[in-house]
């Protein structure tokens, strides 16, 4: 049994441009207890975990371990102090064995001072796996394991470094009920060994099943801490949302609900991708401002990639304007009138080293050729066209020849939209369009999306900030663990209602 540990943070603060990710955060973590760490997307949970893991340095505050202040400036230092993190996105090496993954970076046991002692390596890993009742061979390749087994391998790595604080970030995502039950048993066994477990989850039933205490974060602050037994599901949702009064009053959508006779632009029927998205169906009509809500890992972005042809679905079909279409590539989606403005505007949405002109005219190169048979552009024509769209969308740039990388996030978003405005697109998918955008830029983005919907286009708006969906959408779908679990319309759309559906069992 491990010696019980006490880890306390005092006044942790972390500021990013325009965002206070951590604001004077105090947290207590004790050996032999399971602490539930809860909060919406953007509440500060991930930043807190990164600070404890040594991946991010706080601007202020301190960490106290067993009564002594410590500095954790590197993940290796966190490991040495007995702090291990099992991330939601599994960080392993599929083409290495289980034993090699568990001991990776810890120093493989050697024979003859040079060669890896495979027998000792597997024996040491087997001891950790046996403690978890994992039923996994140390010699198995990690790439051949299922999600639950791969997560247990990462927990075994925590045991291998003799972790006294184990942080589990959404550990049951994509697991079956049986696998979840087994994982809960593992948590209780670690708890009995004196390990302090920090359990991050969006499943409220799990909170009441496995945690002893709960800490709730909102907008970078700790807003609640106390015993789990003193909470109800309703009161916990209230703590997570802040009762949603302020958020719901900030902005009101200007897009009216779509009438029953509105033309259907897009229909998705039973679309799925094994282990990622499961049997999702919905429609988009003219004038729709359709939001998609969900926590990180809910499958929102993955769903849009299937619709746009960036990934191939394993089930379902897509209809555009009432006709079934085969979308195997983004080019197929464009031909069907579907445009995706991805979250990664720098890596996927724009060519940032290119000028604004080149980005805007990229989908219409043939329209600006000097001659139909000669692939040479008419620069003057391109400039006039780019300038007209710059003015139309309101891109703040003095010269259309300026590189896109020199623009703000909001203006980069406008460049992505501008190049598709004169296409035949009928459905515009915006994935986190206000990420990293200032307040003024956000409002401009909302108005651009609303203008598209009012002009008869169909708009799909994905956002991690539920208040954005409340303030812009006339309909919102809710996803959880790759499934569509709810739909809200008009006045029923509220921050509290969205959170309840995202967290409900």
C-alpha positions, 0 to 999 in steps of 0.5 A: 500500500502506498503512503497516503499523499496530500497534494494542495494547490494554492492560488494557481493562476494562468493567463493566455491572451484574452483568456484567464484559464486559471483564476486563483485555483485552490484544490485539495487531493488526498491519498485514498480518496477519489476527487471528481473534477467537473466543469464545462468545456473551457472551465479550466480543468485541462489547464489545471491538469497540465499544470499538475503534470508539468506541461504548463507553468502557472503564472502565479500560485504554488503546489504543496506536496505532503506539506512542502512546496514543489515546482513542476516544470517538466512532465519528468518532474511530475513523474518523479514526484509520483503524479501520473496522468491518463489522458482522454486521448490515449498517448501510446505507441501502437506498434510497440508491445504492452510492456514497452509502452508501460516502461517507455521513458522509464528506463528498460531493464538491461542485460549485459548493460546494453541489451534490453532484458525482455524477460525482466521487462515483461515480468515487471509489466505483468506485476502492474497488470495483475494489480488491475486484473487486466487480463492482458499479455505484456507481449501483446501489441498495443495496436491490437487492443481495444480502447478499454485495454489500452486505457488499462495499459496507461493506468499500468504505466502509472503503477509502474512509476509508483504514482501516488496521484493518478489523474484519469481524464474522461477514462470511460469515453467510448467504453461499454458498460462492462468495461466501465464497471471493471474500470470502476473496480480498478479505481476502488482498488487503487483507492484502497492502496492509498493512491489519490485519484482525480477523476474527470468525467461528464457522466454524472452517474459516475460521479456518485458511483466512484467519487468521495468529493467533488470540485467544480470549475467554471470560467477558470475558477473553483466554484464548489468543493465538498463531499459527493454525498451532499450533492444531488444530480440537480444541484450538481448541474446547477453548480456546473452551469451557474444556473445559466442565468447570466449566459442566457441573457447575454445574446438572443438569436435573430434567426427565426424558427424554420417553418414546417414547409421549409425546403430540406437541404441536407438529410443525414440518415443513420450515419456512423463510423465504428467506435466514433459516431453511432447511428446519427440522423438529422436534417437541415432546412433553408433558414436553419441555424442548427447548433451541435453541442457536446463535450470534448470527445462527444463526436461533433467534429467527427460527425462533420468530417463524415458529412464532408468526406474527410473520413469514410462512414461505415454506415448510413447515407446522406441526401442533398436536396432530396437526392442521395449522394455519395460523399467519399471526398471533400470534393464530392461534398462541395459538388453536393453543396456542402462546405466545411469551415474547420476549427483548425483554420491555420492548418486546414482552412487557409494556406496562411503563407498565401495572400488573402487574394490567393486564398479567396480565389483558390476555389475559382482559379478557372474563373480568373484565367487569362485564357480558358486553355492557358492556366495563367491567372488574370491578377487584376481580375483576381484582385478586384474579386478578392477586394469585393469579398473583403468589403462584403465580409468585412475583412480588416486588411489594408491590402489583399496581397497581405499574407493571411498569417498576419491577420487576427483569428477572426479575420482568418475565419472571414477569409475561409468564409469569403472564398465559399460565398460565391460557390453553389454551397447551400449548407455551411458547417462552422466548426468552432469558428470563434475559437481564439477570437476576441469579443468583437470578432465573435459578434461579427462571426455570429452576424455572418452566420445569421446572415447566411441563414436569413438568406436561405442557406443552412448553417451548422454551428459547432461550439464548445461554448453553450452560451454561443449556441443559446444566443445564435441558434434556432435549433440545437442537437446534443451529442454524447459519446458519438450518439445524438441524445437530444434536440432543443428548439427555440425557447427550450434552448438554454445553457442549463438544458444543454449541460443537463443533456450532455451530462445525463446518464 
